[in-house]
Structures are given as structure tokens and as C-alpha cells.
Amino acid sequence: MQYMYPLLPRVVAGATSRFNMHLFRAPQTISTRTRPQLGALAPLVRAISFCSLYQQHPACCLATTKTMEADSSAGVAAEVESLRAQIAQLEATLKSKEKELDTVYPYSRSYSKTSVVTILGSEDGGKKLIGQTLRVGGWVKTGREAGAGAFCFLEVNDGSLFESLQVMVPKEVAEEVGGLKALTATGTSVLVEGRLEATPEGTKQPVELKATKIFHVGTCDAATYPIAKKKTSYEFLREKMHLRPRANTLGAVARIRNALAFATHKFFQENGFLYVHTPIITASDCEGAGEMFQVTTLLSKMKEYAGATSVSTEQLETLKAELAAQGEAVKTAKAAAAANKEDKELTAASKAAVDKLLKLKEDFAKAEESSRIVGGIKRLPDGTPDYKEDFFSKPAFLTVSGQLQGEFYASALSNIYTFGPTFRAEYSFTARHLAEFWMIEPEMAFCDLTDDMQCAEDYVRYCCKHLLENCQADLEFINKMVDNTAIARLQQVASTPFKRVSYTEAIDILKDVVARGVKKFEYNVEWGIDLQTEHERYLTEEIFKQPVIVYNYPKDIKAFYMRLNEDGKTVAAMDVLVPKVGELIGGSQREDRLDVLEQRIRDGGMDIAAYEGYLDLRRYGTVPHSGFGLGFERLILFATGLDNIREVIPFPRWPGNASY
């Protein structure tokens, strides 16, 4: 920019003289048409003055310019935030007004059903709808008769909101569907039409529905219904997987999960990422851990080989000996026939010997093939399965990560993210492990570890803020019944920049508290260990009391694809640690140097041929790039404070359990 300043006086010299002619005219001679032109020239006057000053004091002007640019950027940022807030407010107002115009849920028009969230989720709690006739459908949370049997109160919930709508049903209305007792059992489904009325002052809800007609009743046997009104253990609810979404906690978790999924897509879409679907079935092991579920059709072929004759090794050796002997017999017969070509009997004997040899070879081949069928699966000579018989003609697995495929697209489209199910055959029963879980994995081209850490922090804080703004009722329930620090934790993370420390610094801090007798850990602390949950939580909950990003880990405890640092001992990896959970995100700058990556794969004992496509990215237009992975269920654990990961996924899978 400074190169422009010496030129500016010459550029605007002519404009200056023309402006001065107008400027010094008598006011009465300046026409109405000219005045707006003078106003437009005002910035030019300031530029001219600045140019004159620059010629006399260039250093001062450059400093002033930088300050002006910084002030301008700050001003634009503030303006953008203000506009965003205004847009958010306008969107909320628009949605509210739209619901007032048409309260019927768009895909329940045949039943004219209004969602509970349309009523109780509005800014005034439904007061603007007082006097309207509405139809509400859902399941009875609680029901009780009142007024000496003259009416009953139902708490009806349709899942759209944590709160249930109170419905008052007079006895004469209930008689049409079997009486009050047919309605009050917990779990009963109803579709009720009535007039929305104000409740007496001091009542919890500002409105209630006074029923005038009941269109549907799905009865529920209170004696056998397993989701009782009283608190039920999570272990019991896991046994009733098909009904547990009706429990208050699981319903709240489902809405929180939905909100976080929406926030995930919203964050990445707003920041210029493309959503890429990576495959669930893969032939590569991204983590190099080997704990993968295999996908095969070989087991289904077992029926084909069920009637196959079993051939022992001894039988095979006998056939091989017969084959060798017959080979010698053929040689003898051919030699005899060749010595006496006139003898037709010798020629016929030679041909018969050859035919017998061919038949023995055919029998031996069949026997050899049958001998390789072990346990109903055809094997190679070394005993491993013959995957040529399999669907994909090679070993295939359920993916443990979409990262490798994500990098393929980031190497062409710059910024992408994946959000899908991943699988790990880790035989673990802990409260932190699932066999099937969801991962969010962004990949960014022209991005180093610093940018990667910033993206991870921004994403987590965005999600926390989104929850606080959109799931208040669910969070208040969680705060009351599950973890009384949940809301405060979300507020802290949403408003506080994350602390950053190197792995070496983190180890030194932990060793210091052990040496001083402040804390004793179950797992020993020394440089080179993989930080355990107890270490991670101590750093976030006791030392820093905020989320922490630990970076530059030892290479021996991290994956092969992480970029090797100049010290040769560490890699450009990072973990985001949060209170209550520990590690929430793991990420790194990816290794973009071909020779280094090939060596890391070999050092890990992996088949380099399986990663040819991944290596090609380094051969053809390699680029510095980074990414991270976040276990979605761990994010929900962090938000809710629940102790067991099986409660935050609709249908948890763990060893010995795959219900529904």
C-alpha cells in the first residue's frame, strides 16, 4: 500500500484544482445539482490532505494507516456480529408469526394436529393462541381424575418439546371413548381437540387445552407398561430399547443430539465446507489398530460346501502317489509304443495310460480343492480364506474412520467434512466405548496444526452456544436430574478461549503434582505415555479449569498419517480435552511428504499396497493439510453430564448386545 502514496498527489492534482474552483465559489452560485457532487468529493479531499501529509511525514502516515486498517477490521467484525444477531432475531420472529398463521403441523394435516412446541414453545407460552380450537396428539405422561370424577387432567407429550401440555377432559367427552380411566394410564396415546384457555394465575403453564372431542385413543395396560412414572434405571431402560425414548432423560438426550447434529452441519456449511459421504465398507484400516468388523459373504457359502466330501491329508498323499506312479506308467507306455509303431495294442495301451493319468489329475485337483474347504470355507494353501470367493474378492471391513477418503476430497475441494457411523470391534464393556458410533471428521487443505486447533475450538464453542440458545428446557431438566453443572459447563466453554499446552508441558505439570503429593494417579505419568482419562480430566478440571488443547505428541503413540515434527520424536497432533469427558477431539496436521509417509506405513507393519491411493495424493500435487475427528457421542456426554455413552445413542451396540 505504501507504494501508492508518492503517486497519489499527481493522480489527484487535477481533481484538487477542480474541487477548489467549486469550493470557493460564492454560496449562491453553487447550484442544487452541484452540492451533491461536492459531497461526493469529500473523501477525495481527505485523500489529498493525507497525501500532502505523507510527503512530509511518511513514517507517521504509515503507522496511522495500519491503525486505521485495524480499526476498520474491528468495526466490520462488530458490524457482522450485530447483523447476525439481527438476522437471528428476525428468523425467530418470522417462525413465530408463521406458526400463528397456521398452527397445524404440515405433515399431519389429515389429522389437523398441532405440535406441543407450537403452543408452549412460542415466546409467550401459547397466550396468543388462547381462544383457538386446536387438535393435539401425543402420549400421556401422567393422568389423574379430579373433581370427584367430573373430569381428568392429562399431561400430553408429543416429543417436540420437553414440556407436556395439560389437557382437561370432561367426563362427558371421555365417555365417548370408554371413560376417564381409558385415558389416564401412562403411555396411552390420544388425539384431542379442544379450546386453548388461560390457566389460573400462578399455574406453571399459562395455557391448557379444554377437550371437546377425542378422535383417537391408543390404550395402554398400566399393569404391564414398563416405563413407569417413577424414575427407572438406565440399565433397565436398555432392556426396553424400543420404549426408552419415552423416558424423560432419553427424550431430552434425543433432542439435544438432534440439536448438536444440526449445529454441526450449520457450522461447517457456514464456514465453506462441503459435506462428503465416505464409505461404510472399506478395504483399509485408517487407524492401523486391526480392531475392525469384517464384511464377508463367505459364511453364506457354507451351505454350498455342506455336502462336500472331506479329504484328509493322508488321502491326498495317496492320490499324489498314484498320480506319480501313473505318470511313470505313461512314460513307459509311450516309450514302448514309440519303439514299435506298428503294434496297435501298444498304441492303444499308451492312450489308455494317458487317459487314466488325466482322470487321476482331475480327481486329484478335486480332492485338493475339497481338502482346502475347512469349516465350510475354502482356504489357500497357507490356510487363510480364499477371498476370490468373497463378494469383493478381497478382505473388506466396516470403517473405523472416513479420514482417508475425506483427504481424497480435500485434495481437490479444499475444505470438506464427513459425519457418519464408524465401527470398532474392541471387546470393551467400559462406559466410554461403543462398537458403533458416529464421527465428525473435517479435512482442510492449506491448513497447519494451528489452524486445525482453531477450527476444533470454534466448532465446539459453536455447538455449546447453539445448545444454550435452542435446548433450554431439556438442559434445565438435565441440570436438575442428571448433572447440576451441565449448563454452567456449556456456558463456560461457549464463552472461554481454550488453553493450549504442549504434550511435554502437560507431562511436566502432571509429574509436578505427583511429586508434591497433591495427586496420585492410577496410571504412571512419564514422557511417552498416552494420556489416560484421569490425566486429561485433571488438567481440565483441576489445573486449568477450562478446555485444554494438548499438542505435539510422541510419534510412537499416534497414527502413521500424522506429520512428523523436526525433532523426529513428536508429531503435529493435538487433542481437545474438556471437563467431565477428557479427550473430545483428536486431530493432526497430516503427513504430506511421500518418503516420510511410506516409511511410517512400513514401520507400522501395514501393507503399503493398500494405501496406494493415499500415497498418490503425495505424488500428484501434495499440499499441507490437516483435520480432526470428534466422537459425536462424547460431545453429547460432555453436554449432558451422563456417565455412560450407551445412553446418548439411540441403539447402542457393545459386546453381546445388538438389540433391534
Protein Blocks (a to p, Z undefined) as FASTA:
>chain_A
ZZmmmmmmmmmmmmmmmmmmmmmpcfklpcfklmmmmmmmmmmmmmmmmmmmmmmmmmlm
mmmmmmmmmmmmmmmmmmmmmmmmmmmmmmmmmmmmmmmmpmcdfklmmnopacfklmmm
pmnoommmgoiacddddddfbdcdeehhpaccddddehlambdcdddddfklmmmnnpjk
lmmpghiacddddddddddehiablbdcddfbdfbdcdddfklmmbdfbdcdfklmmmmm
mlmmmpmklmmmmmmmmmmmmmmmmmmmmnopacddddfbdcbdfkonopacdddfklmm
mmmmmmpccddfklmmmmmmmmmmmmmmmmmmmmmmmmmmmlmklmmmmmmmmmmmmmmm
mmmmmmmmmmmmgghiacdfkopacfklpmnopacdddfbfklmmmmmmmmnopacdddd
ddddddcfbfkbcfbdcddddddehiafklmmmmmmmmmmmmmmmmmmmmmmmmmmmmmm
mommlmmmmmmmmmpccddddfklmmmmmmmmmmnomaccfbdcdehiacdfklmmmmmm
mmnopacddehiafklccfkbccdfkomaccddddddehklpabdcddddfbfklmmmmm
mmnopafklmmmmmmmmmnopacdddddddfklmmmmmnopabfklmcfbacdehiagZZ
